[in-house]
Amino acid sequence: MNGQVTGLIHLYCGDGKGKTSAAAGLALRMAGAGKPVIFAQFYKDGSSSELRPLREMGVSVMNCKTVPGFFFKMNEAEREQVRIDYGRFLEEVFSAAQNAGLLVLDEVVSACRNGTVEENRLLRLLEERPVLLEVVLTGRGPSPRLLETADYITEMKKLRHPYDQGIAARRGVEY
Protein backbone atom coordinates (compact mmCIF):
# COMPACT_ATOMS: atom_id res chain seq x y z
CA MET A 1 0.00 0.00 0.00
CA ASN A 2 1.23 3.48 -0.80
CA GLY A 3 -0.12 5.27 2.29
CA GLN A 4 -3.24 6.37 0.43
CA VAL A 5 -6.43 6.23 2.53
CA THR A 6 -8.81 3.60 1.22
CA GLY A 7 -11.58 1.45 2.58
CA LEU A 8 -10.41 -2.03 3.55
CA ILE A 9 -12.02 -5.45 3.67
CA HIS A 10 -12.51 -7.21 7.00
CA LEU A 11 -13.23 -10.93 7.22
CA TYR A 12 -14.65 -12.40 10.44
CA CYS A 13 -14.77 -16.18 10.06
CA GLY A 14 -14.51 -19.44 11.98
CA ASP A 15 -16.70 -21.85 13.91
CA GLY A 16 -16.82 -19.74 17.07
CA LYS A 17 -19.35 -17.26 18.39
CA GLY A 18 -18.73 -13.57 17.81
CA LYS A 19 -18.55 -12.91 14.07
CA THR A 20 -21.78 -10.91 13.87
CA SER A 21 -21.06 -9.32 17.26
CA ALA A 22 -17.68 -8.09 16.01
CA ALA A 23 -19.31 -6.73 12.85
CA ALA A 24 -21.99 -4.98 14.95
CA GLY A 25 -19.27 -3.47 17.13
CA LEU A 26 -17.50 -2.00 14.13
CA ALA A 27 -20.84 -0.75 12.77
CA LEU A 28 -21.49 0.96 16.11
CA ARG A 29 -18.02 2.52 16.06
CA MET A 30 -18.45 3.78 12.49
CA ALA A 31 -21.94 5.16 13.24
CA GLY A 32 -20.52 6.84 16.34
CA ALA A 33 -17.96 8.54 14.10
CA GLY A 34 -20.83 9.97 12.06
CA LYS A 35 -20.36 7.75 9.02
CA PRO A 36 -23.28 6.11 7.19
CA VAL A 37 -23.48 2.34 7.78
CA ILE A 38 -25.34 -0.41 5.93
CA PHE A 39 -25.75 -3.68 7.86
CA ALA A 40 -27.01 -6.38 5.47
CA GLN A 41 -27.84 -9.89 6.65
CA PHE A 42 -28.01 -13.14 4.72
CA TYR A 43 -29.70 -16.24 6.22
CA LYS A 44 -31.20 -14.14 9.01
CA ASP A 45 -34.71 -12.76 9.42
CA GLY A 46 -33.90 -9.41 11.00
CA SER A 47 -34.89 -10.35 14.55
CA SER A 48 -31.41 -10.50 16.13
CA SER A 49 -31.10 -8.34 19.24
CA GLU A 50 -28.17 -6.25 17.96
CA LEU A 51 -30.26 -4.74 15.19
CA ARG A 52 -32.50 -2.50 17.33
CA PRO A 53 -29.67 -0.46 18.88
CA LEU A 54 -27.92 -0.30 15.50
CA ARG A 55 -31.08 1.16 13.96
CA GLU A 56 -31.32 3.62 16.87
CA MET A 57 -27.78 4.76 16.02
CA GLY A 58 -28.91 5.44 12.44
CA VAL A 59 -27.53 2.25 10.86
CA SER A 60 -29.50 1.11 7.82
CA VAL A 61 -30.35 -2.58 8.34
CA MET A 62 -31.22 -4.68 5.30
CA ASN A 63 -32.52 -8.25 5.10
CA CYS A 64 -33.50 -10.31 2.11
CA LYS A 65 -37.07 -11.52 2.34
CA THR A 66 -36.72 -14.94 0.78
CA VAL A 67 -37.47 -18.59 1.48
CA PRO A 68 -37.33 -19.06 5.26
CA GLY A 69 -35.53 -21.84 7.09
CA PHE A 70 -32.16 -23.50 7.12
CA PHE A 71 -30.44 -23.91 3.77
CA PHE A 72 -29.70 -27.60 4.35
CA LYS A 73 -33.44 -28.27 4.82
CA MET A 74 -34.49 -26.55 1.57
CA ASN A 75 -35.54 -28.44 -1.54
CA GLU A 76 -33.92 -27.58 -4.87
CA ALA A 77 -36.71 -25.19 -5.94
CA GLU A 78 -36.36 -23.23 -2.68
CA ARG A 79 -32.57 -23.16 -3.05
CA GLU A 80 -32.88 -21.79 -6.59
CA GLN A 81 -35.26 -19.07 -5.38
CA VAL A 82 -32.77 -18.11 -2.66
CA ARG A 83 -29.99 -17.89 -5.29
CA ILE A 84 -32.11 -15.53 -7.39
CA ASP A 85 -33.21 -13.43 -4.40
CA TYR A 86 -29.72 -13.19 -2.90
CA GLY A 87 -28.20 -12.22 -6.24
CA ARG A 88 -30.62 -9.28 -6.45
CA PHE A 89 -30.13 -8.47 -2.76
CA LEU A 90 -26.34 -8.34 -3.12
CA GLU A 91 -26.62 -5.84 -5.98
CA GLU A 92 -29.19 -3.78 -4.02
CA VAL A 93 -26.94 -3.67 -0.95
CA PHE A 94 -23.89 -2.47 -2.88
CA SER A 95 -26.03 0.14 -4.64
CA ALA A 96 -27.31 1.40 -1.26
CA ALA A 97 -23.73 1.58 0.07
CA GLN A 98 -22.37 3.96 -2.60
CA ASN A 99 -22.15 6.81 -0.06
CA ALA A 100 -21.64 4.71 3.08
CA GLY A 101 -18.57 4.52 5.25
CA LEU A 102 -19.14 0.87 6.15
CA LEU A 103 -20.97 -2.04 4.57
CA VAL A 104 -21.46 -5.19 6.66
CA LEU A 105 -22.33 -8.36 4.74
CA ASP A 106 -23.30 -10.64 7.60
CA GLU A 107 -23.15 -14.35 6.66
CA VAL A 108 -22.20 -13.61 3.04
CA VAL A 109 -19.24 -15.99 3.40
CA SER A 110 -21.64 -18.82 4.24
CA ALA A 111 -23.89 -17.77 1.37
CA CYS A 112 -20.92 -18.03 -1.01
CA ARG A 113 -19.92 -21.40 0.41
CA ASN A 114 -23.47 -22.72 -0.08
CA GLY A 115 -23.71 -21.29 -3.59
CA THR A 116 -26.59 -18.93 -2.81
CA VAL A 117 -24.35 -15.96 -3.59
CA GLU A 118 -22.01 -16.19 -6.57
CA GLU A 119 -18.54 -15.60 -5.21
CA ASN A 120 -17.36 -14.12 -8.52
CA ARG A 121 -20.17 -11.55 -8.33
CA LEU A 122 -19.24 -10.65 -4.74
CA LEU A 123 -15.56 -10.30 -5.66
CA ARG A 124 -16.44 -8.09 -8.64
CA LEU A 125 -18.60 -5.84 -6.44
CA LEU A 126 -15.83 -5.60 -3.85
CA GLU A 127 -13.37 -4.62 -6.56
CA GLU A 128 -15.74 -1.97 -7.96
CA ARG A 129 -16.83 -0.53 -4.60
CA PRO A 130 -16.26 3.15 -3.77
CA VAL A 131 -12.63 3.68 -2.78
CA LEU A 132 -13.44 4.76 0.80
CA LEU A 133 -16.02 2.06 1.53
CA GLU A 134 -14.97 -0.26 4.36
CA VAL A 135 -16.55 -3.73 4.02
CA VAL A 136 -17.03 -6.52 6.56
CA LEU A 137 -17.68 -10.10 5.45
CA THR A 138 -18.78 -12.66 8.04
CA GLY A 139 -19.41 -16.39 7.99
CA ARG A 140 -17.88 -19.83 8.14
CA GLY A 141 -15.61 -21.45 5.60
CA PRO A 142 -14.19 -18.65 3.44
CA SER A 143 -12.65 -19.73 0.17
CA PRO A 144 -8.97 -19.09 -0.58
CA ARG A 145 -10.06 -16.25 -2.90
CA LEU A 146 -12.01 -14.50 -0.13
CA LEU A 147 -9.07 -14.96 2.25
CA GLU A 148 -6.75 -13.44 -0.36
CA THR A 149 -9.09 -10.46 -0.87
CA ALA A 150 -9.36 -9.54 2.82
CA ASP A 151 -7.11 -6.93 4.42
CA TYR A 152 -8.08 -8.00 7.95
CA ILE A 153 -8.81 -11.62 8.85
CA THR A 154 -10.11 -12.53 12.29
CA GLU A 155 -10.96 -16.14 13.04
CA MET A 156 -13.34 -16.96 15.87
CA LYS A 157 -12.44 -20.41 17.16
CA LYS A 158 -14.87 -22.40 19.25
CA LEU A 159 -13.21 -24.03 22.22
CA ARG A 160 -16.46 -24.66 24.09
CA HIS A 161 -20.07 -23.71 23.49
CA PRO A 162 -23.22 -24.44 25.55
CA TYR A 163 -25.03 -25.61 22.39
CA ASP A 164 -22.85 -28.74 22.53
CA GLN A 165 -24.44 -29.48 25.92
CA GLY A 166 -27.96 -29.10 24.54
CA ILE A 167 -28.47 -25.47 25.63
CA ALA A 168 -30.48 -23.63 22.97
CA ALA A 169 -29.54 -20.21 21.63
CA ARG A 170 -30.57 -17.46 24.05
CA ARG A 171 -31.98 -14.10 23.01
CA GLY A 172 -29.55 -11.31 23.85
CA VAL A 173 -26.57 -13.69 23.98
CA GLU A 174 -26.52 -15.76 20.78
CA TYR A 175 -29.05 -13.71 18.83
Beta strands, then each sheet from edge to edge (+ up, - down):
strand 1: 9-13
strand 2: 37-41
strand 3: 60-63
strand 4: 102-106
strand 5: 134-139
strand 6: 152-155
sheet 1: 3+ 2+ 4+ 5+ 1+ 6+
end
